Amino acid sequence: MPDLLLELLSEEIPARMQGRAADDLKKLVTDALVGQGLLYEGAVAHATPRRLVLHVAGLPAKGKDVREEKRGPRVGAPEEAMKGFLKSAGVTSAEQIRVVQDAKKGDYYVATIERAGRPTPQVLSELLPGIIKGFPWPKSMRWGAASREPGSLRWVRPLQSVLCTFGTEGDTSEIVPLLIDGLISGDTTRGHRFMAPGAIRARRWSEYAAALSEAKVVVDAARRREIIRHDARDLAFAQGLEVVEDEGLLEEVGGLVEWPVVLMGSFDESFLDIPPEAIRATIRANQKCFVLRRGQQAAGDGALANRFILVSNIEASDGGKAIVAGNERVVRARLSDAKFFWETDKKTKLEDRLERLKAITFHEKLGTQFERVERIVALARELAPVVGADPAEAERAARLAKADLVTEMVGEFPELQGLMGRYYAAAQGETPAVATAIEDHYRPVGPSDRIPTDPVAVAVALADKLDTLVGFWAIDEKPTGSKDPYALRRAALGVIRIVLENGLRVSMGKRCGPGPAGADLLSFFHDRLKVYLRERGARHDLIDAVLAAGQPSARAGGGESRADAERPAGSTLPSASGEREGANDDLLMIVRRVEALSRFLETDDGKNLLAATKRAANILRIEEKKDGRSYDDAPALSALVEPEEKGLAVALARAAHAASEAVADEKFEDAMKALAELRPAVDAFFEKVTVNATEADLRENRLKLLAMLRRATREVADFSRIEG
């Protein structure tokens, strides 16, 4: 079957736009083809620094013939209605009209319309100009005389030529005629801008790809990246070195060249006194080059070497000597700047920089960075005993954590914030724990980033993130939909990961603050916790069940202490257990409950108890709705008649007490075992006892007995929320 080959050659396509542009071209064209009924076998799009290329394989030579029926007016309708129908249906012959009899609504006319499928090149000629002219570049421009005309073509950079052909590999393909702002499509393109700038004729994909390869153009971006990766590793290996891998830089550099030529340069060893991350940032940002380290095969220590890898776009006649020399000059100048920043920054202690934070606004409603540091200091010192950190060290680290924001090095390379603070802290004699905390308090910066584990770093990291969250909730600047300009979801997930992966007991309600904003923030943490657990395979219904069990309404009628009952609604004051604020307040305990519940429900006792509890809950829901009242009062033991209901009452009292004590002691497996003891009594009750007895007092007492079962299981989870 025929293929489509489309190439759009322009002056330049920025590397950051290439991948998205290739995807957009493929989707826009293939969606349009399918919309016209032209199905295809496969499609692939490529991008280089100059061209967008699309190959669609297995297209039909023409569209399918169409036969459809169009309903018209009733027989006897006015002549004008009939004329309008015939015109809209395109009817040219009486043979295309027939009458359909309808005894209920009356007879009506139907027109049979037949359209032959159009040749695919004709369809392409109509579709492609609109797609090209409306292409969704993030930034685009107009040029030349045509730019004065309204609606003229906008492109990322001036569009130079359009190649568009359609046909099979075995036959001669035809040019698909396109006219785009004065540019007429053809079957020619051009090779490498410098090494093969002449015209190249190509009408089929295989011919096109081979011709461009001969003309020093690697069309496939993945192939360009692989060439760079392979050649860089080979060059490094020959010198006993290793490339410091950088996938982001590799993708960017792969988008800067059509014919990658990998070379190695060097710089003076004296620059290795600069922190390695600063060397890497300097060389990466300014020259798009890869740094190297001493490799294992040479018994190296992994430290940076005074070499770097650069990627040229040409095969130079001198083997690249001039290109390397030029890059070395620029690298030397930039590293000289970095060394100056490094030496200058070390002359001023971090604490002496704090005053300058008063001039930096964190948020107009939340004050300056200096004011924020004061809040983080207080919170870090408060959290220190909770996470096992020394309060004085936590306070010191928190006070210095943001000081590197006003250093020369971080001013030049903002991505080094925290890291440079660690280097400066170590240089001025701070303890290792303080230095580490200054770097790690930003972590984790993403789902795959490591978390801080040193207690001082944990205290400062939690303080930093909690201050951000509490502050933005206080001013009602919360994430909405897909919008999260202050990365608050990331901050909350960071808190969750730090707490759970370090096994910490932290009262989140106490940390979220008082009032509606604090309650809402705690709910936000629960939502983020659900996401975190679901991504790790936990069932969403079990999470909901555990969270619901911790709600005050779920505990009404049992399980709520007098002290808890007397605490003000929404209070965030610490309970008698210190950091443990409540069932929903401790993220680590929520996770352990979910895990224990999951294991319990995999057993026969768990499955049967779940079924029985849900049956009881359903009966209660129906009867309480019908009666307009709750049955949460304790049943009258003297009114129990049947041996099975008496046995259930005894079993419930025993199990509820044991489960409550086990939960209080955070022995969730024991709580599950206590509930499992209910199974025989519950089974016997439902087998032998009629809940809705004819005697009103007996019915009421048995409903209260079911409510007692509901309360007992809610010591662990709200079983009504569990599916199955």
N, C-alpha and C positions, 0 to 999 in steps of 0.2 A: 504493500500500500504506500501511497505517496507520503512524503515528509515536508514539513515547513522548516525553512531556515531563515532566521531573522537576525540581522546584526545592526546595531545602532552605534556608529562610531562617532565619538565626540572628542573635544579637545582634552578633556580630563574628567575623571570621575573620582572624587575623594575616596580614600580607602574606607572611611567610616560609613560611607553610604552604599558601598558595592554589594554587600550581602543582601541587604534589605531590597535594593533595586532589582537584583536578580530574582528574588522571591516574588516581588510585586509584578514584574514582567510576566513571569510564568503564570501566576494566578490570574491576572487580568486577561491574558490571551486565552488560556485554556477555559476559564469560566465563560468567556464570550463564545468560544467555539461550541462548548456543550449547550449553551443557551440557544444556539442555532441548530442543534441536533447533530452536530459534527463530533462524534466520539473519536477518541484517539487511543493509541496503545501506550504511549509514554511521553514524558516531556522532561527536559532538563534545561536549566538556565545557568549561564556563567557570566562573570564580570571580571574585567581587568581594569587597570588605570585609565583605559581609553574606550572600552567597548562593553556593551551589553549584548549578549548572544542568547538566542532561544532556539532550541531544536525540539520540534514536536513530531514524533514518529507515529506512523500508522493512521493517518487521516484518510477518510474516503475521498475519492476524486470529485464527488458531488454529493449534495444532500439527498435525503430520502424523498421520494415522491409522497405527496400528502393528499389524502382524500378525506374530507370531512363534510358533515351535514350541518346546515345552519337553518334554524327555525325562523319562519317568517310570519306574516300576519294571518288572521283567520280568513277563510274563504268568504268573499263578500265585503272585505274591508275596503275603505275608500281607495280610489285609484292612486292618489298621492302617496299613501302608505306603501302600496305595492311597488311603485316606482323607486321609492327610497330603499326598499328591501333589495330589489334587483340590482341597484347600483352598488349598495354596500357589499353585496355578495359577489359582485363581479360577474353576474350571470349574462351570458351572451347567446344562449340557446335555450329554447323551450324544453329541450330534452333534459336540462339540468333541474327542472322544476317538477315536483310531484305533490300530490295532495295526500295528507295523512288524516284518516278519519278518527274522530274523538267524540264519542256519544255524549260525554259529560260536558266538555268545554267547547265543543264545536270543531269542525274540520279546519285544518290550517295547512299553509304551504311550507314545504321544506326544499331548500336549494342544496344540491350536491356540488361541492366545490372540489376540484382536482387541480393540484399545483405540482408541476414537475420540480424535482430537486435542482437547486442551482449549482453550478460548478463551484467547487471550494475556492479557487482563486478569486472568483467574483465576490464571494462572501468576505474573504480576507481583505480585499481592496476596500470594502466598506467598513470593516471593523477596525483594522489596525490604525488608520490615521487618527481616529478619535481616541484610541487608547494611548497613542504616543503623545498627542497634544495635551491630553489630560493626565499625564503621568505624575504620580504623587511624590515628587522630590521634596525632601524637607526644606531645601533651599534651591532656588532656580533663578535664571536670568533670561533677559531678552537681549538681542544683539542685532547690529546691522540696520539697514534702512527699514526692514519689515517691523522692527521693534516699535516704530511709531504708530503702527496700525493696531486698533483694538482687537483683542483676541489672537494676537500673534503668538507663535510658539514660544513656550518657556521651557528651558532645559537646564540641567545642572551646570553645564558649560556649553559653548556653541556646538551644535550638532553638525557634523561634517559630511556624513554620508549614511545612506540606508541601503543595506543589502537585504533583499527579500525574494526567496525563490520557493517553488513548490514543484515536487515531482518525485519520481522513484530513483533508486540507485542505478538501476539498469538502463533507464531512459534519460533523455535530455530533459532536465528540469526547465520550467518556464519562470520568467521573472514575473512576480506579482506586482502589478502597477500600483504604486502609491505616490501621492503628491502631498508633501508636508512642507508648507511655507516655502515653496520654491525648490525644495529638494525632491528630486525624482529618484525613486528606488531603482536599483540595478543589481548586477551580479558581481560587483567588484568591491574589494576592500583594500586596506593597506596593512603592511606588516609592521615591524618594530619601527618606532619613530626615527631612530638614528641608524640602526644597522640594516634595515630593509624597508625603506620608506616607499618603495615603488608600489604600483597597483598590482593587485592579485585578483584573478578571476576564479570564482568558485560558485557552483550551483547546487552542490549536495554536501551534506554534513561531513562525510568521510573525506571528501575532497577539500573542504574548507579547513577541517582540523589539521590535515596533513600539510596543506599549503602554509598555514600560519606557523606551524612548528618549524618548517623550513625557513620561514621569514622571521624567526627569533621571537615568537610569541607563544607563551604557554597559556592557553585559554582557561584551563581549569584551575580555580583558585586553590583547591585542595592539593593539586599536583604541585603548584608553586610552593606551597607551604612545606610539602614533603621534601622537595629539592633543597630548600633552605635548611630544614632540620637535619637532613642526611649529610649535606656538605659541611655544615657547621660542626657537627659531631666528628666528622672525619678530620677536619682541619685541627680541631682541639685535641683529638686523640694523638695525632702525629706529634704534638708538642707536650704530651703527658698531661693534658688539661681536660676539663669538662665544661660544657656549656651550662650556665645557669638558666634552666628552662623558664620560658616566659610565654605562655600561650597567647596572651593578649597582644604582646609585642609581635609575636610570630604572625598573627592574623593581620595586624596593621602593616607590617613590612611586606607581607605577601600581597597586599593591596597597593603597594607603591611601585611594583616592578612587573613588567611583562616577561622579562627574561632574567631570572635571578642568577646573579654571579656572587658567590660567597667569598669574602676576603677577610684577612686578619690584620689588625693593627695593634699597636702597643702604646704605652705611656710610661712616664718615668716612675720608677718604683717608690719614690718618695711620697707619691700621692696615696700609697696604700696605708699611710697613717690616718687617713680620713676613714670614718666608719664605713664599712662595706655597703651598707644600705644607701648611704649618701652617694657613694661612687656609682652604684647601679642606677639610682634615680637620675643622677647628672647625665650619664652616658645614654640612658634610655630616653629621657625627655628631650635632650638636645640633638642627639644624632641617630635615634632609633636603632641603637646598636645593642648587641648582647654582651654581657660580661662573662668572664671565664674564671674558673677556680682550679686550684691544684687538684688533680684527679687521683683516684684510688690506685690506678695502675702504676702510678709513679710514687706510691707511698706518700701521697700528699696529705695535708691536714685539712683540706677543704676550704682553706682561706682563698680570698680572691687573688687572682694573678694580674699582672700588669699587661693584660692583653684584652682585646675585645673583637667581636665579630661584627662586620658590616656587610650589607647586601647592596651590590651595585646593580644597575639596570642595563649595563653594557659589558661586552667583552672587549676590554681595552687592549690596544696594540702593545702596550708596555707591560701587560700582565696585571694591570691594576695598581702599579706602583704610585702613580700620580694621585689616583683616587684615595689610596690608603694614606698617603702623605697629607692630603687635604683634610681628611677626617681626623688624623692625628693632631693636626694643628688646632682644630676646633675643640677636640676633646681635651687637649692640654689647657686651652684657655678656660674652658668650663670647669675643669678640675681645679685650676688655680683659684677660680672664684669660690668653689666649694671649700677649698682649704682655708681661704681667707674667712669665710663664714664660720667654719669650725673653730679656728683659732680665736676669732673675735668673740664668738658666743661664750667660750670657756672663761673669758675674762670677767664675766658678770655672773654672780651666783643666781640661782633660780629664784630664791626668795626676794632678791633685790629687783626682780622684774615684775613682781606682783602688782605694784602700783600702776603699771601701764595697762593692766587688765581693766582698770576703771574706765578707760576710754573705749573699750570694746563692748558694744551692746550685744547681749545674748538674744534678747527679745524685748521689744518695747514695753511689754506688759510684765516681763519677768526680770527686768533689770540688766545689769552689766555682768560680764564674766567674773568680775571681782566679787560681786554679790552672790553669784552662783557658787563660786568657790567656797564662800563662807557657809553656805547651806550644806554643801557636800562635806565639808570638814565636820560639821556638827553631826550629820547623819552617819558618816563613816566611823566616827568615834563611838556613836551609839550602837552601831552594828558590830563593832569589833568583838565584844564578848560573845555575841551570838554565833559568829563564824569562827571563833577561836583565834582571833588576831590580837596583837598587842595594841591597846587603844592609842598609846602615844605614837607608835609607828603608823597606824592608820591615819591619825590626824595629820602627821607630817607629810605622808604621801599624798593625802587629799589636798593639802595646802599647796603642794608643788606641782600637782598633776597637770594644771593648765598653763604653767609658766612658760613652757617652750613655745607656746603660740606666738609669743612676741620675740622669738629669736630670729636671727638672720636666715638660718638654714630652713626652718619651718616656713618662714615667709616666702622663700624661694620654692620649697617643695612641701606643700601642705600635707601630702600623703605621709610625711615622716613624723607627724605630730605624735607625741607619746614615745615613739622610738627614740627620737633625739633627746627627749626629756630624760629617758633612762641613761643615755650616754653622759649627758651633762650632770645628772645626779651622781653617777658613779665617779665622774671626774672630780666632783667637789666633796667626795668622801661620805655620801649617804650610805646607809646600810643596804645590803643586797635586796632585802624585802621592800624597802621604800623605792629603790630604783626599778625593781620589777613591777611594782604596783603602778608606777607612773606610765610605763609602757602598756601594761595589760588592762588598765582600767577601761579602755575603749572596747575591749573584746567582750563577747564575740561580735565581729562586724558583719557576719553572715552566717547562714545555717551550716556551712562547712568549716567555719573558722573554729580554732580551739578556744576553750574557755579558760579564764584565770583559775588557778588552783591554789596558789600561795594564799594563806588566810588574809594577809594585808591587802593583796591585790583584789581578793574577793570582796572585802569590805568596801574598798573604794569603787570598784566596778558596780556593785549593787547601789551604792550611794549615788553615783553619777547617773545611772539609768532611772532610779526611782525618783530622784529630784526632777529629771526631765518629765517623766510621766505625770507625777503629782502636779507639777507646775502647769503643764499644758491642759490637764483636766480642770485645774482650778480656774483657768481663763477660758474654758470651753472651746479649746482648739483640739478637737479629737479627729481621728481618721474617719473619713466618710467614703463609703464605696471603695473605689480603687485609688482614691486620693489619700496620700499620707505624706505630706511635704516635710514633716519633721521626723520621719522614720520611727514613729511611735510603736508600730507593730514589731519592728525589729528590736526596739529597746525592751519591749515586754517579753518577747521570745528570748532575748539575752538574759533577762532576770530569771526566767523559767529554767533555762538550760544551766545557768550557774547554780541555782538552788538544787535542782534535781541531780545533776551530774556530780555535784560535790556532796550530795546527801545531807543538805542543810535543813534545819528546822527554823523557818522564818515566819513570823506572823504577818501575812500579807495585808490583812485588814488593818492592822495597826500602822503599817507603812503606807497604805493608800490614803490615809487622812480621813477626817470626819465628814459627816453630812452626805448629801446625795452624790456629790462628786466622788467621794471616797468609795461609796457603794458601787457606783457605776464603774469606777476604775477596777475594783475587785472583780466585777462581772466581766470586764474586758480581759483581765488575766485568765479567768475561767475559759473564755472563748479561745484565747491563744493556747491555753493548755490543751483544750480539745483538739485543736489543729496539731499540736506537737504529738499528742498521744495517738491520734488517728494515723499520722504518718509513720508511726512505729507499730501499727497493727492492732491497736486497741479498738474495741467495739464502741461506737458512739453512744449506743443505748446504755452501756454499762457506765460510761463516764457520766451521762445525764442522771442515771439512777443514784450514783454515789453523791453527786453534787446536790441532787434534790433531797437526799436524806439529811443533809446538813442544814437545810433551810429551817428557820424557826417553825413555820407552819407544819413541816413534816414531823417535827418532834412534839407537837402539841399533844397534851394528854399523857405524856410519858417521856422520860429520857431527858427532861430539862430540869436542871438543878434550880433550887430556890435562888441561889446567888445569880445564876444566869437570868432567871425570870425577872429579877429586880433591877437588872442593868438597863439603862435607858435604851430605847430603840435606836438602832444605828450607832450605838456606842463603839468606839475603837479603843477604849481603855483596856489595858492588858488584863486577862483573867488571872485567876489564882495560879494557873500553870505557867505563868511567865509568857514566853513567846507563843505558846499554843493558844490561839484566840478562839478557835471553833473548828467544827468539822470541815467547813469549807475554806478555812483560813490558811491551812497548812498544805502547800502544794505537794510536798513529799508524801504526806499522809494520804492525800487524795489518790496519788498514784499507787501507793501500796494497797489501799482499799480496792481500787479497780483491779489490780493484779490478783488479789485474794478472791474477789468476787468471780473473776473469770475462771480461776481454777475450780472454785466451788461449783459453778454451773456446768462444768464438764463432767461432774459426777452424777450418778443416778439420784442420790439424795437431793442434790441441788436442782436437777431438772424437775423432779416431782414436787419439791417444795415450791418452786417457782410456779408450776401449774396450779397448785392448790392456793397459793397466795393470790395469784391473779384472779382465780375463781372467787375467792373471798372479797377481793377488792371490787370486782364487777357487781357482786350481790349488794355490797354496801353502797356503791355508787348509785345503783338503781333505787334501792330502798330509801336512802337518805334524800335523794332528789324527790321521790314520791312523797315522803313524810315531811320534807322541809326542815330537817333537823340532822344533827350529828349524833352518832352513837359512840363517841369516844370516852364516855364515862365508864368506869370499871363495872364489870358485871357483878350481879349479886350471887355470891357463891351458894347461898342457901336456896336460890331459885333454880339451880341446876338439877335436872331430873335424870337424864339418861347417863349411863356409865361412861359413854364416849365423850359427852360434853364435859363431864367432871374430869375425865382423864386429860382432855385437851386443856382445861383451865390450869390443872396442876403442871402440865408440861410447859404451857406458855409462861407461867410465873417463873418456873425454874430456868427456862431457856432465855427469857428476856433479861433476867437478872445476870445470868452467866454471860450473855452476849454484851450487855451494857458494861459489865466489869472488864471484859476482854477488850472492848473498844476503848474504854478509858485508859487501859494499860497498853493500847496500841498493838494488841495481839490479835490481828484480824483473822488469822487462820483459826485461832481458838474460838472467835466469835462465829465463824462459819460452822465449826464443829458443833457449837451449842445450838445453832439453828437446825442443823441436820438432825438433832435428836427429836425435833418436832414431827418428823415425817410420819411415824406410825400413828401418833395421836391424831394428826390432821387427816390422814387417810381414813381412819376409823370414823372420825366425826362426819365427814362428808358421805360415808357409806351408810351410816346408821341413823343420822340425825336429820330431821326436817327443819331447816332454818325458819322458814316462814310458816310457823305453826299457827293454828287457828286461834289459840289463846294469845291475846295481845301481850301479856306480861312475859310469856315464854318466848314469843317472837323477839321482843325487845331485848331480852337478856341474851339470846343467842346472837343477835346482831352485835351486841356489845362484845361478845366473845370473839366474833370475827374481827372487830375493830382492834381488839387486844392482839390478835395475830398480825394485823397490819402494823401496829406500833412495834411489835417485837422485831419484825423483819426490817423495819426502818432504822433500827439501831445500826444496821449495816448499809442498807441501800433501800431506795424506793422501788420495790419490785414491780410496781405497776408500770414503770417506765421501761422495763426490760422486754425486748421483743421475744416472741416464741412461746 
